[in-house]
Amino acid sequence: MLTTRYVSGAPNWIDLATPDIDGAAVFYEALFGWRFQPGGPEVGGYGLFQLGGRTVAGGMRTTPEQGPPSWTVYFQTPDADATAEAARQARGSVLLPPMDVQDLGRTAILADQAGVPFGLWQPGRTRGLDVVAEPGSLCWAELYTADVPAAAAFYHSVLGLETYGVDLHGSTYTTFGPAGEDEDAMFGAVVPLAEDPAEHEPHWLPYFEVADPDAVAAVAQEHGGTLRMPAADLPDVGRVARLTDPYGARFAVIRPEPRRDQAL
């Protein structure tokens, strides 16, 4: 389960890259009640999405040259430079070299062996998001990839992540968890692209917890979003819908089953 008891290898930040941060702020406020607090020139306009005064995500305006609109999941590391070098050694790449963000922390953007971007956050004054696994916040993340064993090996060598095979109605769901933690610390999964016709290219897909996925999906469409997978019940998991925002960033929403310690 994703918590704010951040340990090495666990997701501790997420942010949105979009060509229209003002429009995105309106969209996500309609969906989740977030308020966007823009940053100043000293941080390049990078701002914070907040819910009830607590930070649930970051966001920034980007250009097409910087990549397509997307959500990026960041993982905690004690040493961003060493982790970036580990990614190179594991046949990944460094898209944005490690850099300090004032005294808040040190960050980098990497790509795995399949070219999927992900971030690093080495905590300074900011440990990570203020809230996760509550309504309106990040609660799970799935990596869609063509080669599950290769992805598992990459993230193990770079971030120390462990994988667990969970039986999900006759098929194996491969989950991720931080090294040295038990299965209750699972925060995400790696999913074969071939198993899901709704997914066509490798990427990380963040899940945000909501009380009513159907209502959120309807609001998203009313505000220019796209429904990629209609809300559906997944036994022992919850009710899930997959969406894109008006600019093309992919995400999912879920109302989990009451057992919060159970993986997706």
Secondary structure, DSSP 8 states (H G I E B T S, - for coil): ---SS--TTSEEEEEEEES-HHHHHHHHHHHH--EEE---GGGTT-EEEEETTEEEEEEEE--GGG-SSEEEEEEE-S-HHHHHHHHHHTT-EEEEEEEEETTTEEEEEEE-TT--EEEEEEESS--S-S--SSTTSEEEEEEEES-HHHHHHHHHHHH--EEEEEEETTEEEEEEE-TT--GGG--EEEEEGGG-TT--S-EEEEEEE-S-HHHHHHHHHHTT-EEEEEEEEETTTEEEEEEE-TTS-EEEEEEE-S-TTS--
